[in-house]
Amino acid sequence: MAIYAETHAEYYRRIDAIAKVGEKLRLLDLTDKKVRETVAVASDAKSLYEGAWYRLFRRHERLSEKAAIPDES
């Protein structure tokens, strides 16, 4: 997905990779060049989501202005 983001990031507001770590959802913003560079040299996915580049995912965040995450309440 990071390779796709490298060549298509300008067409999207956000391209996120989301994973559950423990009890929390964390995301990597793949439109950020430094995040993609870190993904390219990472030895495993766990280190990415526990490293300096992740953000906590919040249910109220929207992936874009047009496509929203469905509310499961």
N, C-alpha and C positions, 0 to 999 in steps of 0.2 A: 504494500500500500504506500510505503514511503517513496518508492520509485514512481508510482503513478502520481503522487502529490508533487514530485519534483517537476514533472512535465505538464501538469494540469492545474497547479495551485492557483493560477491567476483567474481561473474560471469559477472558483468556489470561494465563499466567504470563510469556510472552515472545512478541514478534513481531519477528523479526530479518530484516533485509535483508542478504544475504551476497553479496560479490563478490570475485573474485580480482584482486589488485593485485600485479603482479610475480609472485613465486613464493609469495605468502602469501594466505590467505583472510582477509578482514576483514569485520566485521559492524557494523551499526548497530542499536541496540536501539530499535525504534519504539514501545515502551511508555513511553519517556522523553519527556516533553513538550518538553524543550529540543531533543532530537534532531529531533522532528517539526517544530518551529519552524525549525530550521536547514535541514531538507529543503525546506520550503516556499519559502525564499528563495534556495536554492542555484542557481547558474547551470548546473552540470553535475554528473553523478554522480561523476566522478573527484575533484572537490574535496571531496565528502563523505567518501569513503573515504580520502583523504589528509589530512583535517582533524583537528581535535581530538576529534571525537565517535566515532571508530571504535574497536573492540576487535579484537584478533587472535582469529581463530576457531581453536579447538583441537578436534581430532577427538573427544576424550573428553568434551567439553561435551554436555549434553543439552538439547534444545529445550524439553522439559517433563518432568514426572515420568512421564507416560503415553506420550509419543511420543519415542522415541529415534532418533538418527541411526544407520542401519545401519553396522556395522563392515565395512569392505571388505578386511580382512586375510585 
